[in-house]
Amino acid sequence: MRKLYLYLLASAILSLVILGWLIDSFSQTTLEVEDRFAWESKIAAGVATHVSTLPSALRAKTAAALANEFDIDIRLKEGATLALPKELKTAMLDPEGLILEDQAGFYLLKSTPDLLPDYLEFRLDKVEDTSERSDMALTLLFYAGVCLFMWFILSPLAKRLTALTNVAKRFASGDLSARIEVNHFTYIKDVELTFNRMANQIEKLLAENKLMASSLSHDIRTPVACLRFGVDAAQDAESLDEAQSYLTRMENDLDQMEAMLKSYLSFATLEQKAQALNFEETALRPYLTSLADQLMPKAKERHVQIKVSCPVNFPIVADLHWLARAIGNLISNACDFAKEHILLSAFIKDNQIFITVEDDGQGIAKENWAQVFKPFYREQTHRNREGQSYGLGLAIVAKVADWHHGDVSVGQSDELLGAKFVFSFPLKPVRKL
């Protein structure tokens, strides 16, 4: 949104500066002082020159005769009646004369050196004052220009908001695949990316909820059927020992159901914990060594050796609890299916941290590589664990990778020839949108 604020502020300042400059230039051009009384000044100068050549007794009559002949309001006046400063009286000798204004309008005073101290007064036609209307027009033009300029700047924003609104309506009506196509020239790129990320999360959560409901309804049938069978068998038992054996089986079935429900509910609330991630910095080599040591008892029980390979002891920034949970799940998986060796290694490439877990087991079928990280998926092959397994371990690993803006993948180990899991995430934490 900061980009949007900067665009709006810059556009407002730019529009004010450009329009102000244009209108100022226009006003200076159109309102330039012009000599609106050029011909009147020439007439007054001619009359004054002519009258000054005549004897004093004829000057007033000649001026009156010329005024009558040419139908102009001009008369000769005595200088003693003129109450003006000396500087203005001197201005009457200028070629254009001295133009003054009173309530009746404008009048021109003109004299010559031979005519002084007398002077001619030439009453001019009153010119209509259009300055007020011109100012109003310029003001309206300025605001219209600002509106036009702001519309030019904001119209792309309005289009993007309309597109976002339409996509949001489609998504709200049930089209969970609706996404807005992000434009590189948009002002609200962060908002669009955030909407798409939100839509992805909602779609993923709904899909997981449907899958969990389906898996739970499927998996719970077995222990419920066993319980029903145990109840019926206990009721029909001929001895207390036989009834006790059925009750013991029922207790085991209840324990299995309780563990199943606990795992499902734990996974269902997993997304809420993403809001409380605590990113910390630590050295990777001792961190991985510590994880391997924690799983060492299980490895010894399975007669498996865990080797840690981290040539460079570089720092990482992550939520250490959940990263340990994810890597621990991968190592625990490897312990279940490895024959003798597990390799835990790490390296940096292109500002990404890669943590790999490899084993020398029989690996995972290639056609199942894209499925093993889905919740409740259990491969129907030799990699099924003995004991309780609900297909959530690798799904948790995938979620932790997503929380760290990373990725997790599975393949075949080139060195040990078994399964190879690769967990990667950025070297520096990514700002969450």
Disulfide bonds with the S-S distance in Angstrom:
none
